Amino acid sequence: METNLVATVRKETGSPESRRLRSSGSIPAVVYGLGMEPKSVYVDSREFNNALKTEAGTNVILNISIGKKDTVTALPRQIQRHPYKDQIIHVDLIQIDLTQTVEANVSLDFAGVPIGVKDEGGVVQTINNTITIVALPAAIPASLEVDISELNVGDNIVATDVDLPEGVALATEDDESILVTVNIPRAVVEEEEGVEGLEGEEEEGVEGLESEEGEETGEGSDEDESSEESGE
């Protein structure tokens, strides 16, 4: 997915200028990569956000016009967001060659209801909903679907289990990082452990009572024997 974007070279840099740009509806950015000299620019906030809303998301290919002569093909990276406002405060635009592979994070769509949820009372726990892949820029998938319907309680899916389209590979070939798993809810585990604990305490209590009764019986016998000896 490709889209066009206009960037304007910044004449001034620094925090005051960046705040001014953001307040006027622009996003400070820097363009670099493939040996080019980094350029401090700014782009229209609405146009950039619209580019991110395309199917490709943050992997959208940007054809950036810088001034009247320069055109750069880039991917948005290092997108910095305001800690509590819905606002992008800075972005790195990395120049790419469409004939060379790049790394990209691709989101995962987990499909299906696991057996461990339907039949065993488990719950799905998502550990990571993205994987890092390597592909030509135009071949980067918008997302990848992962079928989790066959998972039982205790099962999981790792990065190497994901089916990748032709021309796409994991950035780390033997990536065994867990993406999703099915577990018994913590509350159920704690409840079962609590019940087992109570049962154990009850058994100990019964054993204690039996022991005390035995001791009392034994003490009575000793007294009777002493009395008999005195009577002699």
C-alpha contacts under 8 A as a table, 3 or more apart, distances in Angstrom:
res1	aa1	res2	aa2	distance
1	M	54	T	7.81
1	M	55	E	7.42
1	M	56	A	5.97
1	M	60	V	5.64
1	M	61	I	6.05
1	M	138	A	6.89
2	E	60	V	5.96
2	E	61	I	4.55
2	E	62	L	5.81
2	E	63	N	7.11
3	T	51	A	6.70
3	T	60	V	7.33
3	T	61	I	6.38
3	T	62	L	5.27
3	T	63	N	6.15
4	N	62	L	5.69
4	N	63	N	4.74
4	N	64	I	5.97
4	N	65	S	7.69
5	L	43	V	7.57
5	L	47	E	7.16
5	L	48	F	7.31
5	L	62	L	6.40
5	L	63	N	6.05
5	L	64	I	4.77
5	L	65	S	6.33
6	V	43	V	6.35
6	V	44	D	7.67
6	V	64	I	5.52
6	V	65	S	4.86
6	V	66	I	6.40
7	A	41	V	5.99
7	A	42	Y	5.57
7	A	43	V	4.86
7	A	44	D	7.76
7	A	64	I	6.43
7	A	65	S	5.92
7	A	66	I	5.06
7	A	67	G	7.23
8	T	41	V	5.20
8	T	42	Y	5.43
8	T	43	V	6.60
8	T	66	I	5.92
8	T	67	G	6.31
9	V	39	K	7.07
9	V	40	S	5.98
9	V	41	V	4.20
9	V	42	Y	6.61
9	V	66	I	7.01
9	V	67	G	7.33
10	R	13	T	6.81
10	R	40	S	5.63
10	R	41	V	4.86
10	R	42	Y	6.60
12	E	17	E	6.62
13	T	17	E	5.82
13	T	18	S	6.89
13	T	40	S	7.66
14	G	17	E	5.60
14	G	18	S	6.21
15	S	18	S	4.99
15	S	19	R	6.12
16	P	19	R	5.22
16	P	20	R	6.27
17	E	20	R	5.02
17	E	21	L	6.22
18	S	21	L	5.12
18	S	22	R	6.25
18	S	27	I	7.90
18	S	28	P	6.09
19	R	22	R	5.16
19	R	23	S	6.13
20	R	23	S	5.20
20	R	24	S	6.30
21	L	24	S	5.14
21	L	25	G	6.50
21	L	26	S	5.13
21	L	27	I	6.53
21	L	28	P	6.87
21	L	42	Y	7.74
22	R	25	G	5.23
22	R	26	S	4.93
22	R	27	I	5.67
22	R	28	P	7.37
22	R	89	I	7.01
23	S	26	S	7.30
25	G	44	D	6.40
25	G	45	S	5.58
25	G	46	R	7.60
26	S	42	Y	6.20
26	S	43	V	5.53
26	S	44	D	4.60
26	S	45	S	4.80
27	I	42	Y	5.32
27	I	43	V	5.35
27	I	44	D	6.28
27	I	45	S	5.52
27	I	88	I	6.88
27	I	89	I	6.01
27	I	90	H	5.88
27	I	91	V	7.48
28	P	40	S	7.56
28	P	41	V	6.13
28	P	42	Y	4.40
28	P	43	V	6.76
28	P	89	I	6.86
28	P	90	H	5.16
28	P	91	V	6.84
29	A	40	S	6.01
29	A	41	V	5.21
29	A	42	Y	5.26
29	A	43	V	7.20
29	A	90	H	5.48
29	A	91	V	4.87
29	A	92	D	5.66
29	A	93	L	7.03
30	V	38	P	6.53
30	V	39	K	5.47
30	V	40	S	4.51
30	V	41	V	5.68
30	V	42	Y	7.79
30	V	91	V	6.81
30	V	92	D	5.16
30	V	93	L	6.01
31	V	38	P	5.53
31	V	39	K	5.17
31	V	40	S	6.59
31	V	41	V	7.24
31	V	92	D	6.22
31	V	93	L	4.71
31	V	94	I	5.95
31	V	95	Q	6.92
32	Y	35	G	7.51
32	Y	36	M	5.79
32	Y	37	E	6.34
32	Y	38	P	4.49
32	Y	39	K	6.59
32	Y	92	D	7.85
32	Y	93	L	6.56
32	Y	94	I	5.37
32	Y	95	Q	5.79
33	G	36	M	5.65
33	G	37	E	7.87
33	G	38	P	7.54
33	G	94	I	5.38
33	G	95	Q	4.79
33	G	96	I	7.01
34	L	95	Q	6.29
34	L	96	I	6.83
43	V	47	E	7.72
43	V	48	F	6.95
44	D	47	E	5.42
44	D	48	F	6.19
45	S	48	F	5.25
45	S	49	N	6.14
45	S	88	I	7.89
46	R	49	N	5.19
46	R	50	N	6.10
47	E	50	N	5.12
47	E	51	A	6.30
48	F	51	A	5.07
48	F	52	L	6.51
49	N	52	L	5.10
49	N	53	K	6.42
50	N	53	K	5.06
50	N	54	T	6.93
51	A	54	T	5.67
51	A	57	G	7.42
51	A	60	V	6.97
52	L	56	A	7.33
52	L	57	G	4.59
52	L	58	T	5.54
52	L	60	V	6.76
53	K	56	A	7.75
53	K	57	G	5.68
54	T	57	G	5.51
54	T	60	V	7.37
55	E	60	V	8.00
55	E	142	A	6.01
56	A	59	N	5.28
56	A	60	V	4.90
56	A	141	P	7.33
56	A	142	A	4.71
57	G	60	V	5.70
57	G	142	A	7.02
58	T	75	L	7.71
58	T	76	P	6.29
58	T	77	R	7.59
59	N	75	L	6.30
59	N	76	P	6.97
59	N	104	A	7.02
59	N	140	I	7.31
59	N	142	A	7.62
60	V	75	L	6.41
60	V	76	P	7.45
61	I	73	T	6.90
61	I	74	A	5.99
61	I	75	L	5.38
61	I	76	P	7.96
61	I	137	P	7.26
61	I	138	A	7.72
62	L	72	V	7.92
62	L	73	T	5.62
62	L	74	A	5.17
62	L	75	L	6.03
62	L	76	P	7.75
63	N	71	T	6.71
63	N	72	V	5.79
63	N	73	T	4.61
63	N	74	A	6.55
64	I	71	T	5.46
64	I	72	V	5.05
64	I	73	T	6.10
64	I	74	A	7.20
65	S	68	K	7.25
65	S	69	K	7.65
65	S	70	D	5.97
65	S	71	T	4.50
65	S	72	V	6.53
66	I	69	K	6.95
66	I	70	D	5.10
66	I	71	T	5.90
66	I	72	V	7.55
67	G	70	D	6.21
72	V	95	Q	6.37
73	T	95	Q	5.57
73	T	96	I	5.87
73	T	97	D	7.32
74	A	93	L	5.77
74	A	94	I	5.01
74	A	95	Q	4.10
74	A	96	I	5.23
75	L	93	L	5.65
75	L	94	I	5.30
75	L	95	Q	6.63
75	L	96	I	7.03
76	P	79	I	7.07
76	P	91	V	6.75
76	P	92	D	5.96
76	P	93	L	4.69
76	P	94	I	6.34
77	R	91	V	6.43
77	R	92	D	5.13
77	R	93	L	5.97
77	R	94	I	6.70
78	Q	91	V	5.72
78	Q	92	D	5.50
79	I	88	I	6.98
79	I	89	I	7.92
79	I	90	H	6.15
79	I	91	V	4.54
79	I	92	D	6.65
80	Q	88	I	5.84
80	Q	89	I	5.67
80	Q	90	H	5.19
80	Q	91	V	6.09
81	R	85	K	7.89
81	R	86	D	7.42
81	R	87	Q	5.75
81	R	88	I	4.33
81	R	89	I	5.44
81	R	90	H	7.24
82	H	85	K	5.30
82	H	86	D	6.67
82	H	87	Q	5.47
82	H	88	I	6.11
82	H	89	I	6.10
88	I	91	V	7.62
96	I	100	Q	7.61
96	I	102	V	7.98
97	D	100	Q	5.41
98	L	101	T	7.62
98	L	136	L	6.49
98	L	137	P	5.81
98	L	138	A	7.03
99	T	136	L	6.54
99	T	137	P	7.94
100	Q	136	L	5.87
100	Q	137	P	7.64
101	T	134	V	6.20
101	T	135	A	4.81
101	T	136	L	4.17
101	T	137	P	6.46
102	V	134	V	5.49
102	V	135	A	5.69
102	V	136	L	6.12
102	V	137	P	6.43
103	E	132	T	6.65
103	E	133	I	5.58
103	E	134	V	4.54
103	E	135	A	6.73
103	E	171	A	6.70
104	A	132	T	5.53
104	A	133	I	5.49
104	A	134	V	6.40
104	A	135	A	7.89
104	A	140	I	7.44
105	N	130	T	6.12
105	N	131	I	5.51
105	N	132	T	4.40
105	N	133	I	6.33
106	V	130	T	5.29
106	V	131	I	5.53
106	V	132	T	6.30
106	V	133	I	7.14
106	V	140	I	7.91
106	V	141	P	7.00
106	V	142	A	6.72
106	V	143	S	5.59
106	V	144	L	7.18
107	S	129	N	5.79
107	S	130	T	4.28
107	S	131	I	6.72
107	S	142	A	7.41
107	S	143	S	4.94
107	S	144	L	6.47
108	L	129	N	5.15
108	L	130	T	5.42
108	L	131	I	7.47
108	L	143	S	5.67
108	L	144	L	4.92
108	L	145	E	5.84
108	L	146	V	6.74
109	D	129	N	7.53
109	D	143	S	6.94
109	D	144	L	6.00
109	D	145	E	4.66
109	D	146	V	5.98
110	F	145	E	6.00
110	F	146	V	4.88
110	F	147	D	6.00
110	F	148	I	6.36
111	A	145	E	6.65
111	A	146	V	5.88
111	A	147	D	4.86
111	A	148	I	5.96
111	A	149	S	7.14
112	G	147	D	6.00
112	G	148	I	5.64
112	G	149	S	4.64
113	V	117	V	6.76
113	V	118	K	7.03
113	V	148	I	6.68
113	V	149	S	4.82
114	P	117	V	5.26
114	P	118	K	6.48
114	P	124	V	7.91
114	P	148	I	5.67
114	P	149	S	3.90
114	P	150	E	5.49
114	P	151	L	5.00
114	P	152	N	6.56
114	P	182	V	7.80
115	I	118	K	5.13
115	I	119	D	5.69
115	I	120	E	7.12
115	I	149	S	6.14
115	I	150	E	5.76
115	I	151	L	5.73
115	I	152	N	5.36
115	I	153	V	7.92
116	G	119	D	5.62
116	G	120	E	4.75
116	G	121	G	6.43
116	G	122	G	5.27
116	G	123	V	7.50
116	G	151	L	6.02
116	G	152	N	3.97
116	G	153	V	4.66
116	G	182	V	6.57
117	V	120	E	5.66
117	V	121	G	5.10
117	V	122	G	4.42
117	V	123	V	5.59
117	V	124	V	7.35
117	V	152	N	7.57
117	V	153	V	7.56
117	V	182	V	7.46
118	K	121	G	6.51
118	K	122	G	7.70
120	E	152	N	7.66
120	E	153	V	6.88
121	G	184	I	6.61
122	G	153	V	5.97
122	G	182	V	6.00
122	G	183	N	5.16
122	G	184	I	4.44
122	G	185	P	6.35
123	V	182	V	5.46
123	V	183	N	5.48
123	V	184	I	6.18
123	V	185	P	6.33
124	V	180	V	7.10
124	V	181	T	5.94
124	V	182	V	4.63
124	V	183	N	6.60
125	Q	180	V	5.73
125	Q	181	T	5.32
125	Q	182	V	5.96
125	Q	183	N	7.06
126	T	129	N	6.75
126	T	179	L	6.23
126	T	180	V	4.46
126	T	181	T	6.58
127	I	178	I	6.51
127	I	179	L	4.98
127	I	180	V	5.32
127	I	181	T	7.56
128	N	131	I	7.75
128	N	178	I	7.24
128	N	179	L	4.69
128	N	180	V	6.82
129	N	179	L	6.45
129	N	180	V	7.99
130	T	179	L	7.95
131	I	159	A	6.83
131	I	170	L	7.72
132	T	170	L	6.19
132	T	171	A	5.62
132	T	172	T	7.93
133	I	168	V	6.65
133	I	169	A	5.48
133	I	170	L	4.31
133	I	171	A	4.63
133	I	172	T	7.91
134	V	140	I	7.96
134	V	168	V	5.90
134	V	169	A	5.30
134	V	170	L	5.96
134	V	171	A	5.28
135	A	139	A	6.01
135	A	140	I	5.88
135	A	167	G	6.20
135	A	168	V	4.95
135	A	169	A	6.70
136	L	139	A	5.20
136	L	140	I	6.57
136	L	167	G	7.64
136	L	168	V	7.97
137	P	140	I	5.63
139	A	167	G	7.12
139	A	168	V	7.34
140	I	168	V	7.32
141	P	144	L	6.95
144	L	164	L	7.74
146	V	162	V	6.46
146	V	163	D	7.67
147	D	150	E	7.72
148	I	151	L	5.73
148	I	157	I	7.90
151	L	155	D	5.56
151	L	156	N	6.91
151	L	181	T	7.86
151	L	182	V	6.94
152	N	155	D	5.43
152	N	182	V	6.64
153	V	181	T	7.91
153	V	182	V	4.97
153	V	183	N	5.34
153	V	184	I	6.82
154	G	181	T	6.83
154	G	182	V	5.63
154	G	183	N	5.74
155	D	181	T	5.78
155	D	182	V	5.97
156	N	178	I	6.77
156	N	179	L	7.37
156	N	180	V	5.58
156	N	181	T	4.05
156	N	182	V	6.55
157	I	161	D	6.18
157	I	162	V	7.95
157	I	178	I	5.93
157	I	179	L	5.72
157	I	180	V	5.51
157	I	181	T	6.47
158	V	161	D	5.48
158	V	162	V	7.35
158	V	175	D	7.61
158	V	176	E	5.29
158	V	177	S	5.34
158	V	178	I	4.28
158	V	179	L	5.27
158	V	180	V	7.30
159	A	162	V	5.68
159	A	175	D	5.75
159	A	176	E	5.64
159	A	177	S	5.85
159	A	178	I	6.60
159	A	179	L	6.51
160	T	170	L	7.78
160	T	173	E	7.74
160	T	174	D	6.65
160	T	175	D	5.93
160	T	176	E	6.10
164	L	168	V	5.99
164	L	169	A	6.72
165	P	168	V	5.68
169	A	173	E	7.47
170	L	173	E	5.41
170	L	175	D	7.44
172	T	175	D	5.31
178	I	181	T	7.57
184	I	188	V	6.91
184	I	189	V	6.89
185	P	188	V	5.44
185	P	189	V	6.55
186	R	189	V	5.08
186	R	190	E	6.09
187	A	190	E	5.15
187	A	191	E	6.06
188	V	191	E	5.03
188	V	192	E	6.17
189	V	192	E	5.19
189	V	193	E	6.14
190	E	193	E	5.03
190	E	194	G	6.03
191	E	194	G	4.98
191	E	195	V	6.24
192	E	195	V	5.10
192	E	196	E	6.19
193	E	196	E	5.09
193	E	197	G	6.09
194	G	197	G	5.00
194	G	198	L	6.23
195	V	198	L	5.11
195	V	199	E	6.18
196	E	199	E	5.10
196	E	200	G	6.16
197	G	200	G	5.08
197	G	201	E	6.24
198	L	201	E	5.03
198	L	202	E	6.15
199	E	202	E	5.08
199	E	203	E	6.24
200	G	203	E	5.16
200	G	204	E	6.23
201	E	204	E	5.06
201	E	205	G	6.09
202	E	205	G	4.94
202	E	206	V	6.27
203	E	206	V	5.17
203	E	207	E	6.22
204	E	207	E	5.09
204	E	208	G	6.07
205	G	208	G	5.00
205	G	209	L	6.27
206	V	209	L	5.15
206	V	210	E	6.25
207	E	210	E	5.13
207	E	211	S	6.15
208	G	211	S	5.03
208	G	212	E	6.16
209	L	212	E	5.06
209	L	213	E	6.12
210	E	213	E	5.17
210	E	214	G	6.17
211	S	214	G	5.09
211	S	215	E	6.22
212	E	215	E	5.04
212	E	216	E	6.21
213	E	216	E	5.12
213	E	217	T	6.23
214	G	217	T	5.15
214	G	218	G	6.15
215	E	218	G	5.03
215	E	219	E	6.23
216	E	219	E	5.19
216	E	220	G	6.45
217	T	220	G	5.28
217	T	221	S	6.54
218	G	221	S	5.27
218	G	222	D	6.54
219	E	222	D	5.24
219	E	223	E	6.50
220	G	223	E	5.24
220	G	224	D	6.38
221	S	224	D	5.15
221	S	225	E	6.23
222	D	225	E	5.14
222	D	226	S	6.26
223	E	226	S	5.07
223	E	227	S	6.25
224	D	227	S	5.12
224	D	228	E	6.26
225	E	228	E	5.17
225	E	229	E	6.27
226	S	229	E	5.11
226	S	230	S	6.29
227	S	230	S	5.12
227	S	231	G	6.22
228	E	231	G	5.07
228	E	232	E	6.43
229	E	232	E	5.23
